[in-house]
Amino acid sequence: MARNEILDEIYAAREALLAQHGGDVHAYVEAARKRALASGRLVAAPKQRTKRCTGAAKSDELEVENHSSPPGDL
């Protein structure tokens, strides 16, 4: 099988990162989590919940609720 230089580079970077944490994936992840918290920046912003998600939507409020189901749907 032919060598893939890109994958070889990725594997080498992974090994280098793990070596910095004694080969322990959990130690690496914990260190990354602490760095993310210390940065003060959100890694992912929570999505805004909609009225429909919260149960605050009223019947017939959404146009889609007024459509009948296609034939065959139960």
mmJSON file of the N, C-alpha and C atoms, coordinates in Angstrom:
{"data_MODEL":{"atom_site":{
"group_PDB":["ATOM","ATOM","ATOM","ATOM","ATOM","ATOM","ATOM","ATOM","ATOM","ATOM","ATOM","ATOM","ATOM","ATOM","ATOM","ATOM","ATOM","ATOM","ATOM","ATOM","ATOM","ATOM","ATOM","ATOM","ATOM","ATOM","ATOM","ATOM","ATOM","ATOM","ATOM","ATOM","ATOM","ATOM","ATOM","ATOM","ATOM","ATOM","ATOM","ATOM","ATOM","ATOM","ATOM","ATOM","ATOM","ATOM","ATOM","ATOM","ATOM","ATOM","ATOM","ATOM","ATOM","ATOM","ATOM","ATOM","ATOM","ATOM","ATOM","ATOM","ATOM","ATOM","ATOM","ATOM","ATOM","ATOM","ATOM","ATOM","ATOM","ATOM","ATOM","ATOM","ATOM","ATOM","ATOM","ATOM","ATOM","ATOM","ATOM","ATOM","ATOM","ATOM","ATOM","ATOM","ATOM","ATOM","ATOM","ATOM","ATOM","ATOM","ATOM","ATOM","ATOM","ATOM","ATOM","ATOM","ATOM","ATOM","ATOM","ATOM","ATOM","ATOM","ATOM","ATOM","ATOM","ATOM","ATOM","ATOM","ATOM","ATOM","ATOM","ATOM","ATOM","ATOM","ATOM","ATOM","ATOM","ATOM","ATOM","ATOM","ATOM","ATOM","ATOM","ATOM","ATOM","ATOM","ATOM","ATOM","ATOM","ATOM","ATOM","ATOM","ATOM","ATOM","ATOM","ATOM","ATOM","ATOM","ATOM","ATOM","ATOM","ATOM","ATOM","ATOM","ATOM","ATOM","ATOM","ATOM","ATOM","ATOM","ATOM","ATOM","ATOM","ATOM","ATOM","ATOM","ATOM","ATOM","ATOM","ATOM","ATOM","ATOM","ATOM","ATOM","ATOM","ATOM","ATOM","ATOM","ATOM","ATOM","ATOM","ATOM","ATOM","ATOM","ATOM","ATOM","ATOM","ATOM","ATOM","ATOM","ATOM","ATOM","ATOM","ATOM","ATOM","ATOM","ATOM","ATOM","ATOM","ATOM","ATOM","ATOM","ATOM","ATOM","ATOM","ATOM","ATOM","ATOM","ATOM","ATOM","ATOM","ATOM","ATOM","ATOM","ATOM","ATOM","ATOM","ATOM","ATOM","ATOM","ATOM","ATOM","ATOM","ATOM","ATOM","ATOM","ATOM","ATOM","ATOM","ATOM","ATOM","ATOM"],
"id":[1,2,3,4,5,6,7,8,9,10,11,12,13,14,15,16,17,18,19,20,21,22,23,24,25,26,27,28,29,30,31,32,33,34,35,36,37,38,39,40,41,42,43,44,45,46,47,48,49,50,51,52,53,54,55,56,57,58,59,60,61,62,63,64,65,66,67,68,69,70,71,72,73,74,75,76,77,78,79,80,81,82,83,84,85,86,87,88,89,90,91,92,93,94,95,96,97,98,99,100,101,102,103,104,105,106,107,108,109,110,111,112,113,114,115,116,117,118,119,120,121,122,123,124,125,126,127,128,129,130,131,132,133,134,135,136,137,138,139,140,141,142,143,144,145,146,147,148,149,150,151,152,153,154,155,156,157,158,159,160,161,162,163,164,165,166,167,168,169,170,171,172,173,174,175,176,177,178,179,180,181,182,183,184,185,186,187,188,189,190,191,192,193,194,195,196,197,198,199,200,201,202,203,204,205,206,207,208,209,210,211,212,213,214,215,216,217,218,219,220,221,222],
"type_symbol":["N","C","C","N","C","C","N","C","C","N","C","C","N","C","C","N","C","C","N","C","C","N","C","C","N","C","C","N","C","C","N","C","C","N","C","C","N","C","C","N","C","C","N","C","C","N","C","C","N","C","C","N","C","C","N","C","C","N","C","C","N","C","C","N","C","C","N","C","C","N","C","C","N","C","C","N","C","C","N","C","C","N","C","C","N","C","C","N","C","C","N","C","C","N","C","C","N","C","C","N","C","C","N","C","C","N","C","C","N","C","C","N","C","C","N","C","C","N","C","C","N","C","C","N","C","C","N","C","C","N","C","C","N","C","C","N","C","C","N","C","C","N","C","C","N","C","C","N","C","C","N","C","C","N","C","C","N","C","C","N","C","C","N","C","C","N","C","C","N","C","C","N","C","C","N","C","C","N","C","C","N","C","C","N","C","C","N","C","C","N","C","C","N","C","C","N","C","C","N","C","C","N","C","C","N","C","C","N","C","C","N","C","C","N","C","C","N","C","C","N","C","C"],
"label_atom_id":["N","CA","C","N","CA","C","N","CA","C","N","CA","C","N","CA","C","N","CA","C","N","CA","C","N","CA","C","N","CA","C","N","CA","C","N","CA","C","N","CA","C","N","CA","C","N","CA","C","N","CA","C","N","CA","C","N","CA","C","N","CA","C","N","CA","C","N","CA","C","N","CA","C","N","CA","C","N","CA","C","N","CA","C","N","CA","C","N","CA","C","N","CA","C","N","CA","C","N","CA","C","N","CA","C","N","CA","C","N","CA","C","N","CA","C","N","CA","C","N","CA","C","N","CA","C","N","CA","C","N","CA","C","N","CA","C","N","CA","C","N","CA","C","N","CA","C","N","CA","C","N","CA","C","N","CA","C","N","CA","C","N","CA","C","N","CA","C","N","CA","C","N","CA","C","N","CA","C","N","CA","C","N","CA","C","N","CA","C","N","CA","C","N","CA","C","N","CA","C","N","CA","C","N","CA","C","N","CA","C","N","CA","C","N","CA","C","N","CA","C","N","CA","C","N","CA","C","N","CA","C","N","CA","C","N","CA","C","N","CA","C","N","CA","C","N","CA","C","N","CA","C","N","CA","C","N","CA","C"],
"label_alt_id":[null,null,null,null,null,null,null,null,null,null,null,null,null,null,null,null,null,null,null,null,null,null,null,null,null,null,null,null,null,null,null,null,null,null,null,null,null,null,null,null,null,null,null,null,null,null,null,null,null,null,null,null,null,null,null,null,null,null,null,null,null,null,null,null,null,null,null,null,null,null,null,null,null,null,null,null,null,null,null,null,null,null,null,null,null,null,null,null,null,null,null,null,null,null,null,null,null,null,null,null,null,null,null,null,null,null,null,null,null,null,null,null,null,null,null,null,null,null,null,null,null,null,null,null,null,null,null,null,null,null,null,null,null,null,null,null,null,null,null,null,null,null,null,null,null,null,null,null,null,null,null,null,null,null,null,null,null,null,null,null,null,null,null,null,null,null,null,null,null,null,null,null,null,null,null,null,null,null,null,null,null,null,null,null,null,null,null,null,null,null,null,null,null,null,null,null,null,null,null,null,null,null,null,null,null,null,null,null,null,null,null,null,null,null,null,null,null,null,null,null,null,null],
"label_comp_id":["MET","MET","MET","ALA","ALA","ALA","ARG","ARG","ARG","ASN","ASN","ASN","GLU","GLU","GLU","ILE","ILE","ILE","LEU","LEU","LEU","ASP","ASP","ASP","GLU","GLU","GLU","ILE","ILE","ILE","TYR","TYR","TYR","ALA","ALA","ALA","ALA","ALA","ALA","ARG","ARG","ARG","GLU","GLU","GLU","ALA","ALA","ALA","LEU","LEU","LEU","LEU","LEU","LEU","ALA","ALA","ALA","GLN","GLN","GLN","HIS","HIS","HIS","GLY","GLY","GLY","GLY","GLY","GLY","ASP","ASP","ASP","VAL","VAL","VAL","HIS","HIS","HIS","ALA","ALA","ALA","TYR","TYR","TYR","VAL","VAL","VAL","GLU","GLU","GLU","ALA","ALA","ALA","ALA","ALA","ALA","ARG","ARG","ARG","LYS","LYS","LYS","ARG","ARG","ARG","ALA","ALA","ALA","LEU","LEU","LEU","ALA","ALA","ALA","SER","SER","SER","GLY","GLY","GLY","ARG","ARG","ARG","LEU","LEU","LEU","VAL","VAL","VAL","ALA","ALA","ALA","ALA","ALA","ALA","PRO","PRO","PRO","LYS","LYS","LYS","GLN","GLN","GLN","ARG","ARG","ARG","THR","THR","THR","LYS","LYS","LYS","ARG","ARG","ARG","CYS","CYS","CYS","THR","THR","THR","GLY","GLY","GLY","ALA","ALA","ALA","ALA","ALA","ALA","LYS","LYS","LYS","SER","SER","SER","ASP","ASP","ASP","GLU","GLU","GLU","LEU","LEU","LEU","GLU","GLU","GLU","VAL","VAL","VAL","GLU","GLU","GLU","ASN","ASN","ASN","HIS","HIS","HIS","SER","SER","SER","SER","SER","SER","PRO","PRO","PRO","PRO","PRO","PRO","GLY","GLY","GLY","ASP","ASP","ASP","LEU","LEU","LEU"],
"label_asym_id":["A","A","A","A","A","A","A","A","A","A","A","A","A","A","A","A","A","A","A","A","A","A","A","A","A","A","A","A","A","A","A","A","A","A","A","A","A","A","A","A","A","A","A","A","A","A","A","A","A","A","A","A","A","A","A","A","A","A","A","A","A","A","A","A","A","A","A","A","A","A","A","A","A","A","A","A","A","A","A","A","A","A","A","A","A","A","A","A","A","A","A","A","A","A","A","A","A","A","A","A","A","A","A","A","A","A","A","A","A","A","A","A","A","A","A","A","A","A","A","A","A","A","A","A","A","A","A","A","A","A","A","A","A","A","A","A","A","A","A","A","A","A","A","A","A","A","A","A","A","A","A","A","A","A","A","A","A","A","A","A","A","A","A","A","A","A","A","A","A","A","A","A","A","A","A","A","A","A","A","A","A","A","A","A","A","A","A","A","A","A","A","A","A","A","A","A","A","A","A","A","A","A","A","A","A","A","A","A","A","A","A","A","A","A","A","A","A","A","A","A","A","A"],
"label_entity_id":["1","1","1","1","1","1","1","1","1","1","1","1","1","1","1","1","1","1","1","1","1","1","1","1","1","1","1","1","1","1","1","1","1","1","1","1","1","1","1","1","1","1","1","1","1","1","1","1","1","1","1","1","1","1","1","1","1","1","1","1","1","1","1","1","1","1","1","1","1","1","1","1","1","1","1","1","1","1","1","1","1","1","1","1","1","1","1","1","1","1","1","1","1","1","1","1","1","1","1","1","1","1","1","1","1","1","1","1","1","1","1","1","1","1","1","1","1","1","1","1","1","1","1","1","1","1","1","1","1","1","1","1","1","1","1","1","1","1","1","1","1","1","1","1","1","1","1","1","1","1","1","1","1","1","1","1","1","1","1","1","1","1","1","1","1","1","1","1","1","1","1","1","1","1","1","1","1","1","1","1","1","1","1","1","1","1","1","1","1","1","1","1","1","1","1","1","1","1","1","1","1","1","1","1","1","1","1","1","1","1","1","1","1","1","1","1","1","1","1","1","1","1"],
"label_seq_id":[1,1,1,2,2,2,3,3,3,4,4,4,5,5,5,6,6,6,7,7,7,8,8,8,9,9,9,10,10,10,11,11,11,12,12,12,13,13,13,14,14,14,15,15,15,16,16,16,17,17,17,18,18,18,19,19,19,20,20,20,21,21,21,22,22,22,23,23,23,24,24,24,25,25,25,26,26,26,27,27,27,28,28,28,29,29,29,30,30,30,31,31,31,32,32,32,33,33,33,34,34,34,35,35,35,36,36,36,37,37,37,38,38,38,39,39,39,40,40,40,41,41,41,42,42,42,43,43,43,44,44,44,45,45,45,46,46,46,47,47,47,48,48,48,49,49,49,50,50,50,51,51,51,52,52,52,53,53,53,54,54,54,55,55,55,56,56,56,57,57,57,58,58,58,59,59,59,60,60,60,61,61,61,62,62,62,63,63,63,64,64,64,65,65,65,66,66,66,67,67,67,68,68,68,69,69,69,70,70,70,71,71,71,72,72,72,73,73,73,74,74,74],
"pdbx_PDB_ins_code":[null,null,null,null,null,null,null,null,null,null,null,null,null,null,null,null,null,null,null,null,null,null,null,null,null,null,null,null,null,null,null,null,null,null,null,null,null,null,null,null,null,null,null,null,null,null,null,null,null,null,null,null,null,null,null,null,null,null,null,null,null,null,null,null,null,null,null,null,null,null,null,null,null,null,null,null,null,null,null,null,null,null,null,null,null,null,null,null,null,null,null,null,null,null,null,null,null,null,null,null,null,null,null,null,null,null,null,null,null,null,null,null,null,null,null,null,null,null,null,null,null,null,null,null,null,null,null,null,null,null,null,null,null,null,null,null,null,null,null,null,null,null,null,null,null,null,null,null,null,null,null,null,null,null,null,null,null,null,null,null,null,null,null,null,null,null,null,null,null,null,null,null,null,null,null,null,null,null,null,null,null,null,null,null,null,null,null,null,null,null,null,null,null,null,null,null,null,null,null,null,null,null,null,null,null,null,null,null,null,null,null,null,null,null,null,null,null,null,null,null,null,null],
"Cartn_x":[0.841,0.0,0.891,0.51,1.29,1.193,2.255,2.283,1.53,0.812,0.086,0.803,1.462,2.271,1.435,0.238,-0.633,-1.0,-1.408,-1.733,-0.506,0.656,1.88,2.148,1.911,2.105,1.106,-0.134,-1.164,-0.81,-0.402,-0.034,1.163,2.144,3.317,2.924,2.021,1.557,0.811,-0.013,-0.747,0.221,1.215,2.203,2.954,3.284,3.994,3.12,1.843,0.929,0.76,0.599,0.438,1.713,2.863,4.146,4.287,3.749,3.809,2.987,2.084,1.209,1.4,2.613,2.947,2.183,1.705,0.961,-0.47,-0.925,-2.254,-3.251,-4.181,-5.184,-6.032,-6.4,-7.246,-6.539,-5.244,-4.474,-4.437,-4.28,-4.279,-5.627,-6.713,-8.047,-8.314,-7.918,-8.117,-7.321,-6.095,-5.277,-5.913,-6.445,-7.102,-8.35,-9.1,-10.304,-9.927,-8.87,-8.425,-7.963,-7.25,-6.819,-8.025,-9.029,-10.233,-10.962,-11.089,-11.755,-10.963,-9.645,-8.794,-8.817,-9.082,-9.075,-10.257,-11.341,-12.519,-13.373,-12.985,-13.766,-14.579,-15.798,-16.644,-16.157,-16.102,-15.761,-16.973,-18.139,-19.38,-20.451,-21.159,-22.237,-23.515,-24.233,-25.489,-26.491,-27.293,-28.289,-29.446,-30.031,-31.199,-32.379,-33.059,-34.234,-35.418,-36.245,-37.424,-38.627,-39.685,-40.923,-41.438,-41.287,-41.776,-41.026,-39.734,-38.923,-39.375,-39.733,-40.054,-41.492,-42.308,-43.7,-44.574,-44.028,-44.784,-45.589,-45.361,-46.09,-47.557,-48.402,-49.844,-50.289,-51.322,-51.852,-52.248,-52.021,-52.343,-51.489,-50.48,-49.615,-48.683,-48.221,-47.305,-48.081,-47.758,-48.46,-48.335,-47.199,-46.961,-47.946,-48.39,-49.322,-50.71,-50.993,-52.315,-52.436,-51.301,-51.328,-51.705,-52.502,-52.829,-51.642,-51.596,-50.52,-50.696,-49.588,-49.685,-50.391,-51.034,-51.718,-50.75,-51.239,-50.424,-49.708,-49.603,-48.946,-49.953,-49.528,-50.39,-49.791],
"Cartn_y":[-1.181,0.0,1.252,2.246,3.477,4.291,5.006,5.866,7.155,7.644,8.896,9.925,10.866,11.852,12.711,13.025,13.862,13.103,11.847,11.048,10.845,10.628,10.472,11.72,12.902,14.156,14.287,13.905,13.963,13.022,11.79,10.82,11.305,11.928,12.441,13.57,14.446,15.54,14.981,13.964,13.321,12.718,12.023,11.416,12.48,13.597,14.68,15.283,15.505,16.059,15.097,13.82,12.84,12.696,12.786,12.675,13.791,14.957,16.085,15.805,14.821,14.491,13.041,12.541,11.202,10.107,10.366,9.38,9.172,10.023,9.879,10.801,10.209,10.985,11.809,11.224,11.933,13.167,13.051,14.203,15.298,14.91,15.896,16.611,15.846,16.437,17.372,16.978,17.829,19.131,19.038,20.237,21.147,20.552,21.338,22.025,21.305,21.888,23.078,22.937,24.034,25.233,24.975,26.087,26.807,26.05,26.649,27.507,27.014,27.791,29.049,28.922,30.065,31.138,30.75,31.725,32.689,32.248,33.102,33.138,32.395,32.347,31.067,31.169,29.992,29.12,27.833,26.907,26.732,26.642,26.521,27.323,28.125,28.911,28.079,28.068,27.318,27.931,27.084,27.569,28.207,29.21,29.868,28.923,28.707,27.835,28.596,27.899,28.52,28.329,29.072,28.907,27.483,26.919,25.563,24.571,24.786,23.915,23.991,25.151,25.341,24.983,24.696,24.369,25.605,26.796,28.035,28.316,27.523,27.752,27.398,28.168,27.915,27.154,26.373,25.61,26.573,26.156,26.915,28.176,28.335,29.509,29.369,28.161,27.942,27.44,27.977,27.595,26.098,25.538,24.12,23.242,23.721,22.951,22.886,23.779,23.831,22.924,22.33,21.449,20.043,19.377,17.986,17.106,15.947,14.998,14.428,14.073,13.439,12.089,11.612,10.326,9.219,8.333,7.198,7.43,8.658,8.934,8.713,8.05,7.85,8.502],
"Cartn_z":[0.0,0.0,0.0,-0.765,-0.881,0.409,0.72,1.906,1.603,2.575,2.436,3.308,2.667,3.395,4.333,3.945,4.79,6.057,5.912,7.095,7.98,7.368,8.15,8.993,8.406,9.139,10.289,10.042,11.09,12.232,11.885,12.92,13.732,13.077,13.778,14.733,14.295,15.158,16.356,16.126,17.224,18.235,17.749,18.652,19.452,18.804,19.502,20.6,20.3,21.305,22.477,22.178,23.249,24.068,23.427,24.14,25.171,24.878,25.821,27.074,26.999,28.134,28.568,28.357,28.799,28.085,26.886,26.116,26.596,27.495,28.09,27.388,26.657,25.915,26.879,28.01,28.97,29.536,29.767,30.256,29.191,27.928,26.846,26.756,26.806,26.693,27.87,29.061,30.238,30.103,29.618,29.418,28.357,27.304,26.257,26.808,27.647,28.258,29.137,29.928,30.803,29.987,28.874,28.013,27.421,27.017,26.427,27.455,28.681,29.733,30.075,30.133,30.477,29.395,28.154,27.06,27.149,27.807,27.918,26.67,25.638,24.393,24.372,23.891,23.774,22.626,22.861,21.796,20.889,21.479,20.715,21.424,20.672,21.251,21.255,22.359,22.38,21.408,20.78,19.828,20.574,19.962,20.52,20.427,21.514,21.502,20.917,20.2,19.601,20.509,20.204,20.969,20.825,19.657,19.428,20.318,20.516,21.374,22.829,23.283,24.691,25.014,24.019,24.262,24.37,24.12,24.221,22.953,21.902,20.659,20.836,20.201,20.282,19.048,19.191,18.073,16.956,15.733,14.519,14.37,15.183,15.058,13.863,13.613,12.51,11.297,10.129,8.92,8.673,8.988,8.745,9.539,10.695,11.498,10.853,9.933,9.312,8.086,7.654,6.506,6.928,6.101,6.405,6.039,6.654,6.371,4.986,4.332,3.022,3.148,2.1,2.17,2.582,3.422,3.847,5.159,5.634,6.91,8.02,9.054,10.214,11.421],
"occupancy":[1.0,1.0,1.0,1.0,1.0,1.0,1.0,1.0,1.0,1.0,1.0,1.0,1.0,1.0,1.0,1.0,1.0,1.0,1.0,1.0,1.0,1.0,1.0,1.0,1.0,1.0,1.0,1.0,1.0,1.0,1.0,1.0,1.0,1.0,1.0,1.0,1.0,1.0,1.0,1.0,1.0,1.0,1.0,1.0,1.0,1.0,1.0,1.0,1.0,1.0,1.0,1.0,1.0,1.0,1.0,1.0,1.0,1.0,1.0,1.0,1.0,1.0,1.0,1.0,1.0,1.0,1.0,1.0,1.0,1.0,1.0,1.0,1.0,1.0,1.0,1.0,1.0,1.0,1.0,1.0,1.0,1.0,1.0,1.0,1.0,1.0,1.0,1.0,1.0,1.0,1.0,1.0,1.0,1.0,1.0,1.0,1.0,1.0,1.0,1.0,1.0,1.0,1.0,1.0,1.0,1.0,1.0,1.0,1.0,1.0,1.0,1.0,1.0,1.0,1.0,1.0,1.0,1.0,1.0,1.0,1.0,1.0,1.0,1.0,1.0,1.0,1.0,1.0,1.0,1.0,1.0,1.0,1.0,1.0,1.0,1.0,1.0,1.0,1.0,1.0,1.0,1.0,1.0,1.0,1.0,1.0,1.0,1.0,1.0,1.0,1.0,1.0,1.0,1.0,1.0,1.0,1.0,1.0,1.0,1.0,1.0,1.0,1.0,1.0,1.0,1.0,1.0,1.0,1.0,1.0,1.0,1.0,1.0,1.0,1.0,1.0,1.0,1.0,1.0,1.0,1.0,1.0,1.0,1.0,1.0,1.0,1.0,1.0,1.0,1.0,1.0,1.0,1.0,1.0,1.0,1.0,1.0,1.0,1.0,1.0,1.0,1.0,1.0,1.0,1.0,1.0,1.0,1.0,1.0,1.0,1.0,1.0,1.0,1.0,1.0,1.0,1.0,1.0,1.0,1.0,1.0,1.0],
"B_iso_or_equiv":[0.0,0.0,0.0,0.0,0.0,0.0,0.0,0.0,0.0,0.0,0.0,0.0,0.0,0.0,0.0,0.0,0.0,0.0,0.0,0.0,0.0,0.0,0.0,0.0,0.0,0.0,0.0,0.0,0.0,0.0,0.0,0.0,0.0,0.0,0.0,0.0,0.0,0.0,0.0,0.0,0.0,0.0,0.0,0.0,0.0,0.0,0.0,0.0,0.0,0.0,0.0,0.0,0.0,0.0,0.0,0.0,0.0,0.0,0.0,0.0,0.0,0.0,0.0,0.0,0.0,0.0,0.0,0.0,0.0,0.0,0.0,0.0,0.0,0.0,0.0,0.0,0.0,0.0,0.0,0.0,0.0,0.0,0.0,0.0,0.0,0.0,0.0,0.0,0.0,0.0,0.0,0.0,0.0,0.0,0.0,0.0,0.0,0.0,0.0,0.0,0.0,0.0,0.0,0.0,0.0,0.0,0.0,0.0,0.0,0.0,0.0,0.0,0.0,0.0,0.0,0.0,0.0,0.0,0.0,0.0,0.0,0.0,0.0,0.0,0.0,0.0,0.0,0.0,0.0,0.0,0.0,0.0,0.0,0.0,0.0,0.0,0.0,0.0,0.0,0.0,0.0,0.0,0.0,0.0,0.0,0.0,0.0,0.0,0.0,0.0,0.0,0.0,0.0,0.0,0.0,0.0,0.0,0.0,0.0,0.0,0.0,0.0,0.0,0.0,0.0,0.0,0.0,0.0,0.0,0.0,0.0,0.0,0.0,0.0,0.0,0.0,0.0,0.0,0.0,0.0,0.0,0.0,0.0,0.0,0.0,0.0,0.0,0.0,0.0,0.0,0.0,0.0,0.0,0.0,0.0,0.0,0.0,0.0,0.0,0.0,0.0,0.0,0.0,0.0,0.0,0.0,0.0,0.0,0.0,0.0,0.0,0.0,0.0,0.0,0.0,0.0,0.0,0.0,0.0,0.0,0.0,0.0],
"pdbx_formal_charge":[null,null,null,null,null,null,null,null,null,null,null,null,null,null,null,null,null,null,null,null,null,null,null,null,null,null,null,null,null,null,null,null,null,null,null,null,null,null,null,null,null,null,null,null,null,null,null,null,null,null,null,null,null,null,null,null,null,null,null,null,null,null,null,null,null,null,null,null,null,null,null,null,null,null,null,null,null,null,null,null,null,null,null,null,null,null,null,null,null,null,null,null,null,null,null,null,null,null,null,null,null,null,null,null,null,null,null,null,null,null,null,null,null,null,null,null,null,null,null,null,null,null,null,null,null,null,null,null,null,null,null,null,null,null,null,null,null,null,null,null,null,null,null,null,null,null,null,null,null,null,null,null,null,null,null,null,null,null,null,null,null,null,null,null,null,null,null,null,null,null,null,null,null,null,null,null,null,null,null,null,null,null,null,null,null,null,null,null,null,null,null,null,null,null,null,null,null,null,null,null,null,null,null,null,null,null,null,null,null,null,null,null,null,null,null,null,null,null,null,null,null,null],
"auth_seq_id":[1,1,1,2,2,2,3,3,3,4,4,4,5,5,5,6,6,6,7,7,7,8,8,8,9,9,9,10,10,10,11,11,11,12,12,12,13,13,13,14,14,14,15,15,15,16,16,16,17,17,17,18,18,18,19,19,19,20,20,20,21,21,21,22,22,22,23,23,23,24,24,24,25,25,25,26,26,26,27,27,27,28,28,28,29,29,29,30,30,30,31,31,31,32,32,32,33,33,33,34,34,34,35,35,35,36,36,36,37,37,37,38,38,38,39,39,39,40,40,40,41,41,41,42,42,42,43,43,43,44,44,44,45,45,45,46,46,46,47,47,47,48,48,48,49,49,49,50,50,50,51,51,51,52,52,52,53,53,53,54,54,54,55,55,55,56,56,56,57,57,57,58,58,58,59,59,59,60,60,60,61,61,61,62,62,62,63,63,63,64,64,64,65,65,65,66,66,66,67,67,67,68,68,68,69,69,69,70,70,70,71,71,71,72,72,72,73,73,73,74,74,74],
"auth_comp_id":["MET","MET","MET","ALA","ALA","ALA","ARG","ARG","ARG","ASN","ASN","ASN","GLU","GLU","GLU","ILE","ILE","ILE","LEU","LEU","LEU","ASP","ASP","ASP","GLU","GLU","GLU","ILE","ILE","ILE","TYR","TYR","TYR","ALA","ALA","ALA","ALA","ALA","ALA","ARG","ARG","ARG","GLU","GLU","GLU","ALA","ALA","ALA","LEU","LEU","LEU","LEU","LEU","LEU","ALA","ALA","ALA","GLN","GLN","GLN","HIS","HIS","HIS","GLY","GLY","GLY","GLY","GLY","GLY","ASP","ASP","ASP","VAL","VAL","VAL","HIS","HIS","HIS","ALA","ALA","ALA","TYR","TYR","TYR","VAL","VAL","VAL","GLU","GLU","GLU","ALA","ALA","ALA","ALA","ALA","ALA","ARG","ARG","ARG","LYS","LYS","LYS","ARG","ARG","ARG","ALA","ALA","ALA","LEU","LEU","LEU","ALA","ALA","ALA","SER","SER","SER","GLY","GLY","GLY","ARG","ARG","ARG","LEU","LEU","LEU","VAL","VAL","VAL","ALA","ALA","ALA","ALA","ALA","ALA","PRO","PRO","PRO","LYS","LYS","LYS","GLN","GLN","GLN","ARG","ARG","ARG","THR","THR","THR","LYS","LYS","LYS","ARG","ARG","ARG","CYS","CYS","CYS","THR","THR","THR","GLY","GLY","GLY","ALA","ALA","ALA","ALA","ALA","ALA","LYS","LYS","LYS","SER","SER","SER","ASP","ASP","ASP","GLU","GLU","GLU","LEU","LEU","LEU","GLU","GLU","GLU","VAL","VAL","VAL","GLU","GLU","GLU","ASN","ASN","ASN","HIS","HIS","HIS","SER","SER","SER","SER","SER","SER","PRO","PRO","PRO","PRO","PRO","PRO","GLY","GLY","GLY","ASP","ASP","ASP","LEU","LEU","LEU"],
"auth_asym_id":["A","A","A","A","A","A","A","A","A","A","A","A","A","A","A","A","A","A","A","A","A","A","A","A","A","A","A","A","A","A","A","A","A","A","A","A","A","A","A","A","A","A","A","A","A","A","A","A","A","A","A","A","A","A","A","A","A","A","A","A","A","A","A","A","A","A","A","A","A","A","A","A","A","A","A","A","A","A","A","A","A","A","A","A","A","A","A","A","A","A","A","A","A","A","A","A","A","A","A","A","A","A","A","A","A","A","A","A","A","A","A","A","A","A","A","A","A","A","A","A","A","A","A","A","A","A","A","A","A","A","A","A","A","A","A","A","A","A","A","A","A","A","A","A","A","A","A","A","A","A","A","A","A","A","A","A","A","A","A","A","A","A","A","A","A","A","A","A","A","A","A","A","A","A","A","A","A","A","A","A","A","A","A","A","A","A","A","A","A","A","A","A","A","A","A","A","A","A","A","A","A","A","A","A","A","A","A","A","A","A","A","A","A","A","A","A","A","A","A","A","A","A"],
"auth_atom_id":["N","CA","C","N","CA","C","N","CA","C","N","CA","C","N","CA","C","N","CA","C","N","CA","C","N","CA","C","N","CA","C","N","CA","C","N","CA","C","N","CA","C","N","CA","C","N","CA","C","N","CA","C","N","CA","C","N","CA","C","N","CA","C","N","CA","C","N","CA","C","N","CA","C","N","CA","C","N","CA","C","N","CA","C","N","CA","C","N","CA","C","N","CA","C","N","CA","C","N","CA","C","N","CA","C","N","CA","C","N","CA","C","N","CA","C","N","CA","C","N","CA","C","N","CA","C","N","CA","C","N","CA","C","N","CA","C","N","CA","C","N","CA","C","N","CA","C","N","CA","C","N","CA","C","N","CA","C","N","CA","C","N","CA","C","N","CA","C","N","CA","C","N","CA","C","N","CA","C","N","CA","C","N","CA","C","N","CA","C","N","CA","C","N","CA","C","N","CA","C","N","CA","C","N","CA","C","N","CA","C","N","CA","C","N","CA","C","N","CA","C","N","CA","C","N","CA","C","N","CA","C","N","CA","C","N","CA","C","N","CA","C","N","CA","C","N","CA","C","N","CA","C","N","CA","C","N","CA","C"],
"pdbx_PDB_model_num":[1,1,1,1,1,1,1,1,1,1,1,1,1,1,1,1,1,1,1,1,1,1,1,1,1,1,1,1,1,1,1,1,1,1,1,1,1,1,1,1,1,1,1,1,1,1,1,1,1,1,1,1,1,1,1,1,1,1,1,1,1,1,1,1,1,1,1,1,1,1,1,1,1,1,1,1,1,1,1,1,1,1,1,1,1,1,1,1,1,1,1,1,1,1,1,1,1,1,1,1,1,1,1,1,1,1,1,1,1,1,1,1,1,1,1,1,1,1,1,1,1,1,1,1,1,1,1,1,1,1,1,1,1,1,1,1,1,1,1,1,1,1,1,1,1,1,1,1,1,1,1,1,1,1,1,1,1,1,1,1,1,1,1,1,1,1,1,1,1,1,1,1,1,1,1,1,1,1,1,1,1,1,1,1,1,1,1,1,1,1,1,1,1,1,1,1,1,1,1,1,1,1,1,1,1,1,1,1,1,1,1,1,1,1,1,1,1,1,1,1,1,1]
}}}
